[in-house]
Amino acid sequence: MEIARDALLLLHLVGFAALFGGAFVQVRDEVKVVNSAMLHGALIQVLSGVLLVGVIEADEGEVNQAKIGVKLLVALVIAVLCWVNRRKESVPGGLFYALLALTLSNAAVAVFW
Ligand code: HEM
């Protein structure tokens, strides 16, 4: 179980890197899009996060339900926004920065809560 948890946490960090990195590389671009790194990173975050909770609870571990609830909600909003806008040739700056801010917020919740 320990190895499964570590492997899922690694995948979770890879997903975070893809989602954040996919957005961060575009910060100075005039035209912003939801690229495949962001889309797949967002989907990986939801999937790996839910599996992580399952593995931790199966191993008799405790998770902070309120914290996980907030993270799941924010991650679902990010994933839906990425999915709906994935084929658009450009996305508004407000939406783009909201995605970046929500991603950073979820990482902050993971670390500080
Ligand atoms: C954009 C979405 C997300 C981001 C940026 C994110 C970020 C992170 C980061 C940076 C960590 C490692 C730091 C730490 O362990 O405190 C982490 C851990 C964790 N995340 Fe997420 N997360 C996201 C979504 C989710 C979702 C949707 C869930 C579950 C429904 C989840 C569940 C967890 C759990 C259980 C851990 C701890 C793993 C452990 O202690 O072994 N995360 N997350």
Residues whose N, C-alpha, C, O or C-beta is under 5 A from the ligand:
A	BS01	HEM	L9 F16 Q45 V46 G49 V50 L52 V53 I68 K71 L72 A75 T103 N106 A107 A110 V111
